[in-house]
Amino acid sequence: MKPSSTRERLTRELHGTDITTLGDFLYVLLANIEDGLLTAGFIPDVDYTCRDLLTAATPLLANSFATHNLSIATSYP
């Protein structure tokens, strides 16, 4: 097991996303959720997994498509 200081995030930075597409919108949601977890001090693959990110993102994605509100603010370090 890697020391926590060398663990990499589970999502990677993407450039040129198009949040009007399902895949890119989902990815941006996953990355934003992970940003919050990392800011809070969580450790990837120890405190959360890809499945946890998907579980958190799924209701947000479903609601966004149901309400036709495909907008999200993003920020990468």
Biopython code that builds the backbone (N, CA, C, O; Angstrom):
import numpy as np
from Bio.PDB.StructureBuilder import StructureBuilder

atoms = [
    (1, "MET", "N", (0.842, -1.183, 0.000)),
    (1, "MET", "CA", (0.000, 0.000, 0.000)),
    (1, "MET", "C", (0.887, 1.246, 0.000)),
    (1, "MET", "O", (1.865, 1.326, 0.743)),
    (2, "LYS", "N", (0.530, 2.207, -0.840)),
    (2, "LYS", "CA", (1.307, 3.445, -0.925)),
    (2, "LYS", "C", (1.096, 4.308, 0.311)),
    (2, "LYS", "O", (0.018, 4.279, 0.903)),
    (3, "PRO", "N", (2.106, 5.076, 0.711)),
    (3, "PRO", "CA", (1.859, 6.065, 1.765)),
    (3, "PRO", "C", (0.861, 7.095, 1.267)),
    (3, "PRO", "O", (0.811, 7.391, 0.073)),
    (4, "SER", "N", (0.061, 7.645, 2.183)),
    (4, "SER", "CA", (-1.014, 8.555, 1.780)),
    (4, "SER", "C", (-0.504, 9.780, 1.032)),
    (4, "SER", "O", (-1.225, 10.334, 0.203)),
    (5, "SER", "N", (0.711, 10.211, 1.305)),
    (5, "SER", "CA", (1.217, 11.421, 0.659)),
    (5, "SER", "C", (1.484, 11.220, -0.832)),
    (5, "SER", "O", (1.585, 12.198, -1.572)),
    (6, "THR", "N", (1.602, 9.968, -1.288)),
    (6, "THR", "CA", (1.882, 9.737, -2.704)),
    (6, "THR", "C", (0.664, 9.213, -3.455)),
    (6, "THR", "O", (0.768, 8.916, -4.645)),
    (7, "ARG", "N", (-0.466, 9.093, -2.809)),
    (7, "ARG", "CA", (-1.663, 8.589, -3.482)),
    (7, "ARG", "C", (-2.149, 9.605, -4.507)),
    (7, "ARG", "O", (-2.124, 10.812, -4.267)),
    (8, "GLU", "N", (-2.588, 9.099, -5.644)),
    (8, "GLU", "CA", (-3.112, 9.961, -6.689)),
    (8, "GLU", "C", (-4.633, 9.973, -6.607)),
    (8, "GLU", "O", (-5.259, 9.024, -6.134)),
    (9, "ARG", "N", (-5.202, 11.063, -7.075)),
    (9, "ARG", "CA", (-6.656, 11.158, -7.113)),
    (9, "ARG", "C", (-7.195, 10.093, -8.067)),
    (9, "ARG", "O", (-6.468, 9.611, -8.935)),
    (10, "LEU", "N", (-8.440, 9.733, -7.911)),
    (10, "LEU", "CA", (-9.047, 8.701, -8.747)),
    (10, "LEU", "C", (-9.483, 9.239, -10.097)),
    (10, "LEU", "O", (-9.531, 8.498, -11.078)),
    (11, "THR", "N", (-9.800, 10.525, -10.152)),
    (11, "THR", "CA", (-10.164, 11.154, -11.419)),
    (11, "THR", "C", (-8.965, 11.971, -11.891)),
    (11, "THR", "O", (-8.168, 12.448, -11.084)),
    (12, "ARG", "N", (-8.853, 12.122, -13.180)),
    (12, "ARG", "CA", (-7.747, 12.920, -13.701)),
    (12, "ARG", "C", (-8.299, 14.190, -14.336)),
    (12, "ARG", "O", (-9.479, 14.270, -14.680)),
    (13, "GLU", "N", (-7.439, 15.161, -14.480)),
    (13, "GLU", "CA", (-7.865, 16.430, -15.057)),
    (13, "GLU", "C", (-8.086, 16.266, -16.560)),
    (13, "GLU", "O", (-7.239, 15.724, -17.271)),
    (14, "LEU", "N", (-9.212, 16.733, -17.019)),
    (14, "LEU", "CA", (-9.511, 16.730, -18.452)),
    (14, "LEU", "C", (-9.579, 18.162, -18.935)),
    (14, "LEU", "O", (-10.023, 19.053, -18.211)),
    (15, "HIS", "N", (-9.146, 18.374, -20.134)),
    (15, "HIS", "CA", (-9.243, 19.701, -20.751)),
    (15, "HIS", "C", (-10.227, 19.612, -21.904)),
    (15, "HIS", "O", (-10.278, 18.608, -22.614)),
    (16, "GLY", "N", (-10.991, 20.647, -22.084)),
    (16, "GLY", "CA", (-11.928, 20.698, -23.209)),
    (16, "GLY", "C", (-13.154, 19.828, -23.017)),
    (16, "GLY", "O", (-13.613, 19.195, -23.968)),
    (17, "THR", "N", (-13.697, 19.782, -21.806)),
    (17, "THR", "CA", (-14.905, 18.998, -21.601)),
    (17, "THR", "C", (-16.116, 19.723, -22.178)),
    (17, "THR", "O", (-16.152, 20.951, -22.256)),
    (18, "ASP", "N", (-17.092, 18.939, -22.573)),
    (18, "ASP", "CA", (-18.349, 19.469, -23.110)),
    (18, "ASP", "C", (-19.466, 18.951, -22.218)),
    (18, "ASP", "O", (-19.950, 17.835, -22.410)),
    (19, "ILE", "N", (-19.880, 19.758, -21.241)),
    (19, "ILE", "CA", (-20.844, 19.267, -20.262)),
    (19, "ILE", "C", (-22.248, 19.089, -20.825)),
    (19, "ILE", "O", (-23.167, 18.747, -20.080)),
    (20, "THR", "N", (-22.434, 19.314, -22.122)),
    (20, "THR", "CA", (-23.729, 19.002, -22.727)),
    (20, "THR", "C", (-23.792, 17.520, -23.103)),
    (20, "THR", "O", (-24.838, 17.035, -23.534)),
    (21, "THR", "N", (-22.676, 16.799, -22.944)),
    (21, "THR", "CA", (-22.665, 15.368, -23.200)),
    (21, "THR", "C", (-22.700, 14.623, -21.867)),
    (21, "THR", "O", (-22.125, 15.079, -20.879)),
    (22, "LEU", "N", (-23.364, 13.499, -21.847)),
    (22, "LEU", "CA", (-23.536, 12.730, -20.619)),
    (22, "LEU", "C", (-22.197, 12.330, -20.005)),
    (22, "LEU", "O", (-22.001, 12.484, -18.800)),
    (23, "GLY", "N", (-21.276, 11.819, -20.820)),
    (23, "GLY", "CA", (-19.996, 11.373, -20.307)),
    (23, "GLY", "C", (-19.180, 12.480, -19.670)),
    (23, "GLY", "O", (-18.643, 12.304, -18.576)),
    (24, "ASP", "N", (-19.080, 13.607, -20.334)),
    (24, "ASP", "CA", (-18.306, 14.719, -19.788)),
    (24, "ASP", "C", (-18.969, 15.317, -18.552)),
    (24, "ASP", "O", (-18.289, 15.679, -17.591)),
    (25, "PHE", "N", (-20.300, 15.421, -18.577)),
    (25, "PHE", "CA", (-20.996, 15.966, -17.418)),
    (25, "PHE", "C", (-20.799, 15.056, -16.209)),
    (25, "PHE", "O", (-20.552, 15.539, -15.104)),
    (26, "LEU", "N", (-20.906, 13.752, -16.410)),
    (26, "LEU", "CA", (-20.672, 12.799, -15.322)),
    (26, "LEU", "C", (-19.247, 12.930, -14.809)),
    (26, "LEU", "O", (-19.016, 12.957, -13.600)),
    (27, "TYR", "N", (-18.294, 13.011, -15.731)),
    (27, "TYR", "CA", (-16.900, 13.132, -15.306)),
    (27, "TYR", "C", (-16.672, 14.393, -14.459)),
    (27, "TYR", "O", (-15.991, 14.337, -13.435)),
    (28, "VAL", "N", (-17.230, 15.506, -14.880)),
    (28, "VAL", "CA", (-17.060, 16.757, -14.136)),
    (28, "VAL", "C", (-17.682, 16.636, -12.743)),
    (28, "VAL", "O", (-17.119, 17.131, -11.767)),
    (29, "LEU", "N", (-18.837, 15.981, -12.651)),
    (29, "LEU", "CA", (-19.438, 15.745, -11.337)),
    (29, "LEU", "C", (-18.507, 14.907, -10.466)),
    (29, "LEU", "O", (-18.273, 15.240, -9.304)),
    (30, "LEU", "N", (-17.977, 13.820, -11.023)),
    (30, "LEU", "CA", (-17.074, 12.947, -10.264)),
    (30, "LEU", "C", (-15.850, 13.714, -9.772)),
    (30, "LEU", "O", (-15.454, 13.589, -8.614)),
    (31, "ALA", "N", (-15.260, 14.505, -10.656)),
    (31, "ALA", "CA", (-14.055, 15.259, -10.304)),
    (31, "ALA", "C", (-14.354, 16.294, -9.221)),
    (31, "ALA", "O", (-13.547, 16.494, -8.313)),
    (32, "ASN", "N", (-15.502, 16.947, -9.313)),
    (32, "ASN", "CA", (-15.867, 17.946, -8.304)),
    (32, "ASN", "C", (-16.144, 17.306, -6.951)),
    (32, "ASN", "O", (-15.759, 17.849, -5.915)),
    (33, "ILE", "N", (-16.799, 16.170, -6.954)),
    (33, "ILE", "CA", (-17.031, 15.459, -5.700)),
    (33, "ILE", "C", (-15.692, 15.046, -5.095)),
    (33, "ILE", "O", (-15.482, 15.181, -3.890)),
    (34, "GLU", "N", (-14.796, 14.548, -5.928)),
    (34, "GLU", "CA", (-13.481, 14.152, -5.412)),
    (34, "GLU", "C", (-12.711, 15.357, -4.887)),
    (34, "GLU", "O", (-12.012, 15.241, -3.880)),
    (35, "ASP", "N", (-12.819, 16.494, -5.534)),
    (35, "ASP", "CA", (-12.163, 17.707, -5.035)),
    (35, "ASP", "C", (-12.591, 18.001, -3.602)),
    (35, "ASP", "O", (-11.764, 18.334, -2.754)),
    (36, "GLY", "N", (-13.885, 17.876, -3.341)),
    (36, "GLY", "CA", (-14.393, 18.118, -1.997)),
    (36, "GLY", "C", (-13.849, 17.119, -0.991)),
    (36, "GLY", "O", (-13.484, 17.490, 0.124)),
    (37, "LEU", "N", (-13.795, 15.861, -1.379)),
    (37, "LEU", "CA", (-13.264, 14.832, -0.479)),
    (37, "LEU", "C", (-11.786, 15.064, -0.183)),
    (37, "LEU", "O", (-11.353, 14.933, 0.962)),
    (38, "LEU", "N", (-11.021, 15.402, -1.198)),
    (38, "LEU", "CA", (-9.593, 15.659, -0.999)),
    (38, "LEU", "C", (-9.373, 16.880, -0.119)),
    (38, "LEU", "O", (-8.493, 16.880, 0.742)),
    (39, "THR", "N", (-10.164, 17.909, -0.331)),
    (39, "THR", "CA", (-10.065, 19.118, 0.489)),
    (39, "THR", "C", (-10.349, 18.792, 1.952)),
    (39, "THR", "O", (-9.748, 19.375, 2.855)),
    (40, "ALA", "N", (-11.261, 17.865, 2.176)),
    (40, "ALA", "CA", (-11.619, 17.467, 3.534)),
    (40, "ALA", "C", (-10.593, 16.515, 4.154)),
    (40, "ALA", "O", (-10.703, 16.163, 5.329)),
    (41, "GLY", "N", (-9.599, 16.101, 3.369)),
    (41, "GLY", "CA", (-8.550, 15.241, 3.908)),
    (41, "GLY", "C", (-8.749, 13.753, 3.673)),
    (41, "GLY", "O", (-8.013, 12.936, 4.229)),
    (42, "PHE", "N", (-9.724, 13.391, 2.865)),
    (42, "PHE", "CA", (-9.948, 11.979, 2.564)),
    (42, "PHE", "C", (-8.827, 11.445, 1.683)),
    (42, "PHE", "O", (-8.226, 12.189, 0.909)),
    (43, "ILE", "N", (-8.550, 10.154, 1.806)),
    (43, "ILE", "CA", (-7.477, 9.517, 1.050)),
    (43, "ILE", "C", (-8.098, 8.582, 0.007)),
    (43, "ILE", "O", (-8.886, 7.702, 0.354)),
    (44, "PRO", "N", (-7.738, 8.775, -1.292)),
    (44, "PRO", "CA", (-8.280, 7.915, -2.343)),
    (44, "PRO", "C", (-7.972, 6.442, -2.086)),
    (44, "PRO", "O", (-6.884, 6.099, -1.623)),
    (45, "ASP", "N", (-8.926, 5.584, -2.387)),
    (45, "ASP", "CA", (-8.833, 4.127, -2.232)),
    (45, "ASP", "C", (-8.678, 3.667, -0.789)),
    (45, "ASP", "O", (-8.531, 2.472, -0.533)),
    (46, "VAL", "N", (-8.708, 4.596, 0.148)),
    (46, "VAL", "CA", (-8.715, 4.242, 1.567)),
    (46, "VAL", "C", (-10.049, 4.704, 2.153)),
    (46, "VAL", "O", (-10.809, 3.911, 2.709)),
    (47, "ASP", "N", (-10.317, 5.998, 2.017)),
    (47, "ASP", "CA", (-11.549, 6.581, 2.551)),
    (47, "ASP", "C", (-12.694, 6.570, 1.541)),
    (47, "ASP", "O", (-13.858, 6.641, 1.935)),
    (48, "TYR", "N", (-12.389, 6.484, 0.263)),
    (48, "TYR", "CA", (-13.427, 6.440, -0.764)),
    (48, "TYR", "C", (-12.888, 5.735, -2.006)),
    (48, "TYR", "O", (-11.679, 5.648, -2.216)),
    (49, "THR", "N", (-13.814, 5.235, -2.820)),
    (49, "THR", "CA", (-13.468, 4.509, -4.045)),
    (49, "THR", "C", (-14.180, 5.148, -5.236)),
    (49, "THR", "O", (-14.963, 6.084, -5.070)),
    (50, "CYS", "N", (-13.907, 4.645, -6.419)),
    (50, "CYS", "CA", (-14.616, 5.106, -7.617)),
    (50, "CYS", "C", (-16.115, 4.854, -7.473)),
    (50, "CYS", "O", (-16.930, 5.669, -7.906)),
    (51, "ARG", "N", (-16.474, 3.735, -6.871)),
    (51, "ARG", "CA", (-17.890, 3.425, -6.671)),
    (51, "ARG", "C", (-18.554, 4.461, -5.772)),
    (51, "ARG", "O", (-19.696, 4.853, -6.009)),
    (52, "ASP", "N", (-17.836, 4.905, -4.737)),
    (52, "ASP", "CA", (-18.385, 5.947, -3.858)),
    (52, "ASP", "C", (-18.631, 7.233, -4.635)),
    (52, "ASP", "O", (-19.652, 7.892, -4.442)),
    (53, "LEU", "N", (-17.698, 7.591, -5.511)),
    (53, "LEU", "CA", (-17.873, 8.792, -6.326)),
    (53, "LEU", "C", (-19.100, 8.651, -7.221)),
    (53, "LEU", "O", (-19.899, 9.581, -7.333)),
    (54, "LEU", "N", (-19.251, 7.485, -7.859)),
    (54, "LEU", "CA", (-20.410, 7.245, -8.726)),
    (54, "LEU", "C", (-21.719, 7.272, -7.933)),
    (54, "LEU", "O", (-22.724, 7.800, -8.408)),
    (55, "THR", "N", (-21.703, 6.705, -6.735)),
    (55, "THR", "CA", (-22.893, 6.699, -5.891)),
    (55, "THR", "C", (-23.303, 8.128, -5.535)),
    (55, "THR", "O", (-24.491, 8.451, -5.519)),
    (56, "ALA", "N", (-22.323, 8.974, -5.252)),
    (56, "ALA", "CA", (-22.612, 10.370, -4.922)),
    (56, "ALA", "C", (-23.070, 11.159, -6.143)),
    (56, "ALA", "O", (-23.923, 12.039, -6.024)),
    (57, "ALA", "N", (-22.517, 10.857, -7.315)),
    (57, "ALA", "CA", (-22.811, 11.626, -8.524)),
    (57, "ALA", "C", (-24.129, 11.243, -9.191)),
    (57, "ALA", "O", (-24.758, 12.079, -9.841)),
    (58, "THR", "N", (-24.548, 10.002, -9.039)),
    (58, "THR", "CA", (-25.722, 9.515, -9.768)),
    (58, "THR", "C", (-26.983, 10.337, -9.533)),
    (58, "THR", "O", (-27.635, 10.709, -10.509)),
    (59, "PRO", "N", (-27.369, 10.645, -8.285)),
    (59, "PRO", "CA", (-28.580, 11.457, -8.122)),
    (59, "PRO", "C", (-28.431, 12.868, -8.682)),
    (59, "PRO", "O", (-29.399, 13.439, -9.186)),
    (60, "LEU", "N", (-27.236, 13.432, -8.598)),
    (60, "LEU", "CA", (-27.001, 14.766, -9.156)),
    (60, "LEU", "C", (-27.154, 14.740, -10.672)),
    (60, "LEU", "O", (-27.757, 15.638, -11.260)),
    (61, "LEU", "N", (-26.605, 13.710, -11.293)),
    (61, "LEU", "CA", (-26.697, 13.561, -12.748)),
    (61, "LEU", "C", (-28.151, 13.377, -13.174)),
    (61, "LEU", "O", (-28.614, 14.028, -14.111)),
    (62, "ALA", "N", (-28.866, 12.495, -12.488)),
    (62, "ALA", "CA", (-30.267, 12.233, -12.834)),
    (62, "ALA", "C", (-31.109, 13.499, -12.687)),
    (62, "ALA", "O", (-31.934, 13.803, -13.549)),
    (63, "ASN", "N", (-30.903, 14.231, -11.604)),
    (63, "ASN", "CA", (-31.659, 15.461, -11.384)),
    (63, "ASN", "C", (-31.329, 16.523, -12.436)),
    (63, "ASN", "O", (-32.217, 17.231, -12.911)),
    (64, "SER", "N", (-30.067, 16.626, -12.788)),
    (64, "SER", "CA", (-29.658, 17.620, -13.786)),
    (64, "SER", "C", (-30.304, 17.357, -15.132)),
    (64, "SER", "O", (-30.742, 18.291, -15.803)),
    (65, "PHE", "N", (-30.368, 16.094, -15.535)),
    (65, "PHE", "CA", (-30.994, 15.772, -16.814)),
    (65, "PHE", "C", (-32.507, 15.905, -16.737)),
    (65, "PHE", "O", (-33.142, 16.324, -17.704)),
    (66, "ALA", "N", (-33.088, 15.554, -15.600)),
    (66, "ALA", "CA", (-34.542, 15.660, -15.449)),
    (66, "ALA", "C", (-35.011, 17.108, -15.494)),
    (66, "ALA", "O", (-36.095, 17.403, -15.997)),
    (67, "THR", "N", (-34.187, 18.009, -14.964)),
    (67, "THR", "CA", (-34.562, 19.422, -14.931)),
    (67, "THR", "C", (-33.947, 20.226, -16.080)),
    (67, "THR", "O", (-34.117, 21.443, -16.151)),
    (68, "HIS", "N", (-33.242, 19.551, -16.965)),
    (68, "HIS", "CA", (-32.576, 20.199, -18.098)),
    (68, "HIS", "C", (-31.620, 21.292, -17.635)),
    (68, "HIS", "O", (-31.491, 22.333, -18.278)),
    (69, "ASN", "N", (-30.956, 21.042, -16.516)),
    (69, "ASN", "CA", (-30.017, 22.013, -15.947)),
    (69, "ASN", "C", (-28.612, 21.424, -15.988)),
    (69, "ASN", "O", (-28.100, 20.930, -14.983)),
    (70, "LEU", "N", (-28.003, 21.486, -17.160)),
    (70, "LEU", "CA", (-26.658, 20.927, -17.315)),
    (70, "LEU", "C", (-25.627, 22.020, -17.146)),
    (70, "LEU", "O", (-24.960, 22.413, -18.103)),
    (71, "SER", "N", (-25.501, 22.508, -15.928)),
    (71, "SER", "CA", (-24.493, 23.511, -15.663)),
    (71, "SER", "C", (-23.811, 23.165, -14.358)),
    (71, "SER", "O", (-24.430, 22.662, -13.421)),
    (72, "ILE", "N", (-22.520, 23.445, -14.321)),
    (72, "ILE", "CA", (-21.729, 23.150, -13.125)),
    (72, "ILE", "C", (-20.484, 24.016, -13.181)),
    (72, "ILE", "O", (-19.932, 24.254, -14.255)),
    (73, "ALA", "N", (-20.053, 24.476, -12.046)),
    (73, "ALA", "CA", (-18.808, 25.251, -11.962)),
    (73, "ALA", "C", (-17.673, 24.289, -11.651)),
    (73, "ALA", "O", (-17.809, 23.405, -10.804)),
    (74, "THR", "N", (-16.564, 24.465, -12.336)),
    (74, "THR", "CA", (-15.428, 23.568, -12.110)),
    (74, "THR", "C", (-14.175, 24.382, -11.802)),
    (74, "THR", "O", (-14.038, 25.544, -12.184)),
    (75, "SER", "N", (-13.286, 23.723, -11.106)),
    (75, "SER", "CA", (-11.999, 24.340, -10.780)),
    (75, "SER", "C", (-10.993, 23.247, -10.547)),
    (75, "SER", "O", (-11.250, 22.320, -9.780)),
    (76, "TYR", "N", (-9.856, 23.338, -11.192)),
    (76, "TYR", "CA", (-8.794, 22.368, -10.986)),
    (76, "TYR", "C", (-7.574, 23.093, -10.443)),
    (76, "TYR", "O", (-7.281, 24.229, -10.816)),
    (77, "PRO", "N", (-6.870, 22.402, -9.550)),
    (77, "PRO", "CA", (-5.661, 23.047, -8.981)),
    (77, "PRO", "C", (-4.608, 23.322, -10.034)),
    (77, "PRO", "O", (-3.544, 23.855, -9.718)),
]
sb = StructureBuilder()
sb.init_structure("model")
sb.init_model(0)
sb.init_chain("A")
sb.init_seg("    ")
for serial, (resi, resn, name, xyz) in enumerate(atoms, 1):
    if name == "N":
        sb.init_residue(resn, " ", resi, " ")
    sb.init_atom(name, np.array(xyz, "f"), 0.0, 1.0, " ", f" {name:<3s}", serial, name[0])
structure = sb.get_structure()
